[in-house]
Amino acid sequence: MLLDKDGKPILWDGPIKTKLHDHSGGHGVIQVERTQVNRDAILAQNLQARNNSSTRKLDWGLFALQIPELDLMVIKKKYPELDGPEPGRTKAWKKFMTSSESIPYRVVNKI
């Protein structure tokens, strides 16, 4: 098991790093802290892409969002219909994509 500088365990799941903190003094309460190492780089890349006026139109559609994995987990927890069955899932994604909440994840200015 990998330990941080304070001797606390660190778990890696792809780009997501999980640290476990025991603040309970041995009473079995564990706080979980998750971070995504490349999150800031992804969001900076999205901003740069939005500032570049070219659209990312591909043969199969428009490349519109790039969401860090940890953010995607939070978004799907907040809006479970994004991970639900069709036809509601597509409608939910279109609604999310046009909301102001999607702006940090957009790679194009206008969707």
ZIDA-V937572 format. One record per run of one state. SS is the DSSP state (helix for helix, strand for strand, loop for the rest). FROM is the first residue (numbers start at 0). LEN is the number of residues. If there is no record, write none. Layout:
ss:from:len
SS:FROM:LEN
SS:FROM:LEN
This chain:
ss:from:len
loop:0:1
strand:1:2
loop:3:5
strand:8:5
loop:13:2
strand:15:7
loop:22:7
strand:29:7
loop:36:2
helix:38:13
loop:51:5
strand:56:2
loop:58:2
strand:60:2
loop:62:2
strand:64:1
loop:65:3
helix:68:10
loop:78:1
helix:79:4
loop:83:4
helix:87:11
loop:98:1
helix:99:6
strand:105:1
loop:106:5
